[in-house]
């Protein structure tokens, strides 16, 4: 059973996992150094626990204890209980969802392990906004994709903002990072996937035509604004476009992911 520890000092060193959550650079350093990530809100915390992640600690105000009582009681990690007003002082913003938990990260699986039983895979290149990464995970999970692969420079799916936007689907959907950016798409093709790149290239065909009848598909999407790199566009098996009207040539990458995942799932 977790130990309930009441803390009255916002500078207590035991709260280090939760400090200054709006400072992205600092948080990246802290979370990398200590191998942790944070989950925010009762539902997301529950999903992290259900996925088998081990808690380091919990942080909440007294009025939020009942909502996660069963989770806290089943854990050996300490639960730090602080006054409502002090939560904002510690984390740097008003916490609407009432609870935070710090979890140990796990070693990422290999690409082969992630792809072993997959038929539909979402591949992200240079998606650097944590909100977009989380939204794209949520789209992939909701529309029946089996896995997600990220290029080395994509934002961290386990960063607090990504986890929150994804509503914890980052815990349920198998994912890992690609080790070799340059050869990533040809390697997927050699593994039996047809790589379909979302792009405005002149030879792009409508997405429903590009994925029709395919068994294993790797749907490839690129950076906010600039889209896919020229190299990934050229090395993809097919180039596809979401048809649009009224002079609009593109969607926000998360919105495009929702449409593209839906079309691909219906192939």
VMD Tcl script that draws the C-alpha trace (Angstrom):
set ca {
  {0.00 0.00 0.00}
  {1.28 3.47 -0.87}
  {2.31 5.73 1.98}
  {0.36 9.01 2.18}
  {2.84 11.78 2.91}
  {1.55 15.26 3.66}
  {3.94 17.99 2.51}
  {3.67 21.68 3.40}
  {6.87 23.00 1.81}
  {6.77 23.49 -2.00}
  {10.58 23.27 -2.07}
  {10.62 19.80 -0.52}
  {13.19 17.81 -2.56}
  {10.85 14.83 -2.72}
  {8.70 16.82 -5.17}
  {11.51 17.20 -7.74}
  {9.74 15.01 -10.32}
  {6.89 17.54 -10.51}
  {8.66 20.87 -10.49}
  {8.39 23.51 -13.25}
  {6.38 21.44 -15.72}
  {6.03 24.33 -18.20}
  {9.80 24.54 -18.69}
  {10.16 22.16 -21.64}
  {13.96 22.23 -21.79}
  {14.29 21.60 -18.07}
  {11.72 18.82 -18.16}
  {13.47 17.05 -21.03}
  {16.69 17.09 -19.00}
  {15.05 15.92 -15.78}
  {12.99 13.18 -17.40}
  {15.90 11.87 -19.48}
  {18.32 11.92 -16.55}
  {15.97 10.11 -14.21}
  {14.15 7.89 -16.73}
  {10.69 9.09 -15.84}
  {7.52 10.51 -17.37}
  {4.43 12.14 -15.91}
  {0.76 11.28 -16.30}
  {-1.89 13.92 -15.61}
  {-5.49 13.21 -14.61}
  {-7.26 10.19 -13.16}
  {-8.02 8.47 -16.47}
  {-4.50 8.82 -17.84}
  {-2.90 7.69 -14.58}
  {-5.14 4.63 -14.57}
  {-4.18 3.81 -18.16}
  {-0.48 4.03 -17.36}
  {-0.93 1.67 -14.42}
  {-3.05 -0.71 -16.51}
  {-0.31 -0.78 -19.15}
  {2.13 -2.01 -16.54}
  {4.20 1.12 -15.93}
  {5.65 1.27 -12.42}
  {4.88 4.41 -10.43}
  {7.65 6.41 -8.78}
  {5.19 8.58 -6.82}
  {1.83 10.32 -6.91}
  {1.03 14.00 -6.27}
  {-2.43 15.30 -5.46}
  {-4.50 17.60 -3.29}
  {-6.65 15.95 -0.58}
  {-9.92 16.33 -2.51}
  {-8.57 14.16 -5.35}
  {-7.54 11.22 -3.18}
  {-10.84 9.35 -3.41}
  {-10.81 9.22 -7.21}
  {-7.55 7.29 -7.29}
  {-7.77 5.58 -3.91}
  {-7.70 2.06 -5.34}
  {-4.68 2.81 -7.54}
  {-2.75 4.45 -4.72}
  {-3.60 1.67 -2.27}
  {-2.36 -0.98 -4.71}
  {0.97 0.77 -5.26}
  {4.17 0.74 -3.23}
  {5.04 4.26 -4.45}
  {4.58 7.21 -2.06}
  {1.64 9.57 -2.52}
  {2.50 13.18 -1.76}
  {-0.52 15.11 -0.53}
  {-0.29 18.90 -0.70}
  {-2.74 21.80 -0.31}
  {-4.61 22.82 -3.49}
  {-2.91 26.19 -3.67}
  {0.52 24.61 -3.42}
  {0.03 22.31 -6.42}
  {0.14 25.26 -8.80}
  {3.15 26.66 -6.98}
  {5.04 23.40 -7.52}
  {4.13 22.55 -11.11}
  {3.78 26.05 -12.54}
  {0.13 26.05 -13.68}
  {-3.40 25.36 -12.44}
  {-4.07 21.62 -12.45}
  {-7.60 21.02 -13.74}
  {-7.54 17.24 -13.66}
  {-6.57 16.94 -10.03}
  {-3.78 14.38 -9.93}
  {-0.30 13.71 -11.22}
  {1.84 10.60 -11.13}
  {5.47 10.01 -11.99}
  {6.30 6.70 -13.70}
  {9.46 4.85 -14.63}
  {10.12 4.69 -18.37}
  {10.74 1.34 -20.01}
  {13.33 0.46 -22.63}
  {11.90 0.89 -26.12}
  {11.20 -2.30 -28.07}
  {12.92 -3.05 -31.36}
  {11.31 -2.08 -34.66}
  {10.95 -5.78 -35.51}
  {9.05 -6.45 -32.29}
  {6.69 -3.52 -32.87}
  {5.97 -4.61 -36.43}
  {5.68 -8.35 -35.80}
  {1.87 -8.56 -35.90}
  {1.10 -5.17 -37.43}
  {-0.85 -4.49 -40.62}
  {-1.35 -0.74 -40.32}
  {1.48 1.47 -39.06}
  {1.68 5.25 -38.69}
  {5.17 6.61 -39.34}
  {6.07 10.14 -38.19}
  {8.99 12.21 -39.47}
  {10.02 15.45 -37.75}
  {6.74 15.94 -35.85}
  {8.18 18.22 -33.17}
  {5.04 19.53 -31.46}
  {4.09 17.42 -28.44}
  {0.40 18.19 -28.88}
  {0.42 16.97 -32.48}
  {2.28 13.79 -31.53}
  {-0.30 13.03 -28.85}
  {-3.21 13.77 -31.17}
  {-1.76 11.54 -33.89}
  {-1.34 8.66 -31.44}
  {-4.96 9.08 -30.41}
  {-6.10 9.03 -34.06}
  {-4.04 5.92 -34.80}
  {-5.38 4.08 -31.77}
  {-8.99 5.12 -32.35}
  {-8.94 4.06 -36.00}
  {-7.41 0.64 -35.52}
  {-3.76 1.15 -36.37}
  {-1.46 -1.43 -34.83}
  {1.72 0.53 -34.20}
  {3.56 3.84 -34.50}
  {7.14 4.48 -35.60}
  {8.92 7.78 -34.98}
  {11.94 9.25 -36.72}
  {14.76 10.19 -34.31}
  {13.87 13.89 -34.10}
  {10.15 13.51 -33.39}
  {8.82 14.86 -30.10}
  {8.60 12.53 -27.11}
  {5.27 10.64 -26.93}
  {5.75 10.27 -23.17}
  {6.16 13.99 -22.53}
  {3.32 15.11 -20.25}
  {1.55 17.17 -22.91}
  {1.69 14.34 -25.46}
  {0.36 11.84 -22.96}
  {-2.47 14.19 -21.94}
  {-3.61 14.92 -25.52}
  {-3.35 11.24 -26.43}
  {-5.53 10.39 -23.41}
  {-3.10 7.65 -22.51}
  {-3.25 5.82 -25.86}
  {0.55 6.09 -25.99}
  {0.54 3.37 -23.32}
  {-1.62 0.95 -25.29}
  {-0.31 1.34 -28.84}
  {3.07 -0.30 -29.56}
  {5.67 2.24 -30.67}
  {9.38 2.84 -30.96}
  {11.92 5.06 -32.68}
  {13.56 4.31 -35.99}
  {17.31 3.99 -35.61}
  {18.28 4.78 -39.20}
  {16.38 7.68 -40.76}
  {17.87 7.42 -44.27}
  {17.03 3.76 -44.83}
  {13.84 3.65 -42.77}
  {11.27 3.44 -45.58}
  {13.14 0.95 -47.79}
  {13.59 -1.22 -44.70}
  {9.83 -1.13 -44.08}
  {9.22 -2.07 -47.71}
  {11.62 -4.99 -47.38}
  {9.63 -6.12 -44.32}
  {6.46 -6.41 -46.39}
  {4.88 -2.99 -45.90}
  {3.82 -0.67 -48.68}
  {4.97 2.78 -47.61}
  {2.46 5.49 -48.54}
  {3.72 9.04 -48.07}
  {1.28 11.92 -47.56}
  {2.60 14.72 -49.77}
  {1.66 17.42 -52.27}
  {4.07 15.97 -54.84}
  {2.97 16.24 -58.48}
  {2.70 12.45 -58.84}
  {0.65 11.97 -55.66}
  {-2.62 10.09 -56.16}
  {-5.72 10.23 -53.99}
  {-5.18 8.36 -50.72}
  {-8.06 5.94 -51.10}
  {-6.60 4.79 -54.42}
  {-3.10 4.53 -52.95}
  {-4.11 2.19 -50.11}
  {-6.86 0.19 -51.83}
  {-6.32 -3.54 -51.57}
  {-3.05 -3.34 -49.67}
  {-2.36 -5.86 -46.92}
  {0.32 -4.16 -44.82}
  {0.52 -0.36 -44.98}
  {2.94 2.12 -43.44}
  {1.29 5.55 -43.62}
  {4.05 8.17 -43.61}
  {3.50 11.75 -42.44}
  {5.92 14.65 -42.13}
  {6.63 17.82 -40.24}
  {4.21 20.59 -39.41}
  {4.51 23.19 -42.17}
  {7.19 21.72 -44.41}
  {5.81 18.21 -44.68}
  {7.93 15.19 -45.50}
  {11.58 15.52 -46.43}
  {12.40 15.12 -50.12}
  {14.33 11.95 -49.30}
  {11.39 10.25 -47.60}
  {9.03 11.34 -50.36}
  {11.31 9.79 -52.97}
  {11.98 6.59 -51.03}
  {8.31 5.84 -50.33}
  {6.60 3.18 -52.45}
  {3.65 5.48 -53.16}
  {2.86 9.15 -52.76}
  {-0.68 10.13 -51.83}
  {-2.79 13.20 -51.22}
  {-6.00 13.93 -49.35}
  {-8.20 15.65 -51.97}
  {-9.42 19.09 -50.93}
  {-11.52 21.90 -52.31}
  {-11.91 25.70 -52.09}
  {-8.24 26.33 -52.68}
  {-7.10 24.67 -49.43}
  {-4.00 22.58 -50.03}
  {-3.40 21.01 -46.61}
  {-4.67 20.34 -43.10}
  {-3.04 20.57 -39.71}
  {-0.93 17.43 -39.39}
  {-3.11 16.01 -36.60}
  {-6.30 16.61 -38.61}
  {-4.65 15.07 -41.67}
  {-3.68 12.05 -39.56}
  {-7.31 11.55 -38.53}
  {-8.51 11.60 -42.13}
  {-5.63 9.48 -43.43}
  {-5.96 6.85 -40.70}
  {-9.70 6.60 -41.34}
  {-9.26 6.15 -45.09}
  {-6.46 3.63 -44.61}
  {-8.43 1.64 -42.02}
  {-11.30 1.25 -44.51}
  {-9.12 -0.13 -47.33}
}
mol new
graphics top color blue
foreach p $ca { graphics top sphere $p radius 0.5 }
foreach p [lrange $ca 0 end-1] q [lrange $ca 1 end] { graphics top cylinder $p $q radius 0.2 }
display resetview
